[in-house]
Amino acid sequence: CLEFLERPGREQAVAQLTRRGIEGLVVIGGDGSYRGAERLHEEFGIRCIGMPGTIDNDIGGTDYTIGYDTALNTALEAIDRLRDTAESHDRLFFVEVMGRRSGYLALMSGIAGGAEDILVPETPTDLRDLARSVVEQREKGKTSSIVVVAEGDEAGRAVDIAKKVGDMTGLTEYRIAIIGHLQRGGSPTAFD
């Protein structure tokens, strides 16, 4: 909520809590939610408890955040399905998963899905190296590949990266799949 970023928005939230007799909050979320809860506590004394819930799995002090397992399994199912298509049509696929500042979801879905390359924001991406890797795989007889891209990779989003790699390699039969917000919804896994 953009209004919550400014003090008048937070004052309105506190007025709602007070009107309803709510003395504390259980906040399920990630970085933004925690920062908001911290502001409510510091500015107004509202007691808050944080429950880590983010598909990025990037909150310190916990092994798994609520929602991560569901998002991982959703991404993995998509990668598995795309691999079938990539293999049957001899294609290079760029699969973009969520992860603005954290590539953990991309890393784990790429590993579990057998991706040939994984691009994450925490590690600089050398597109020439990626293009070289794709060409070498083709020269060795591998006719299909999956490259998993975290949406926050500093080299760009999957669409931009695919075009640049295509231009460098001369491969025009690549496909792009942006899983995006499909990872954030639906029924949770049993673990979540």
JOTA-V10019 format. One record per residue. SS is DSSP state (a for helix, b for strand, c for the rest). Layout:
{{SS} {SS}}
This chain:
{{c} {a} {a} {a} {a} {c} {a} {a} {a} {a} {a} {a} {a} {a} {a} {a} {a} {a} {a} {c} {c} {c} {c} {b} {b} {b} {b} {b} {b} {c} {a} {a} {a} {a} {a} {a} {a} {a} {a} {a} {a} {a} {a} {a} {c} {c} {b} {b} {b} {b} {b} {b} {c} {c} {c} {c} {c} {c} {c} {c} {c} {c} {c} {c} {c} {c} {c} {a} {a} {a} {a} {a} {a} {a} {a} {a} {a} {a} {a} {a} {a} {a} {a} {a} {a} {a} {a} {a} {a} {c} {c} {b} {b} {b} {b} {b} {b} {c} {c} {c} {c} {c} {c} {a} {a} {a} {a} {a} {a} {a} {a} {a} {a} {c} {c} {c} {b} {b} {b} {c} {c} {c} {c} {c} {c} {c} {a} {a} {a} {a} {a} {a} {a} {a} {a} {a} {a} {a} {a} {c} {c} {c} {c} {c} {b} {b} {b} {b} {b} {b} {c} {c} {c} {c} {c} {c} {c} {a} {a} {a} {a} {a} {a} {a} {a} {a} {a} {a} {a} {c} {c} {c} {c} {b} {b} {b} {b} {b} {c} {a} {a} {a} {a} {a} {c} {c} {c} {c} {c} {c} {c} {c}}
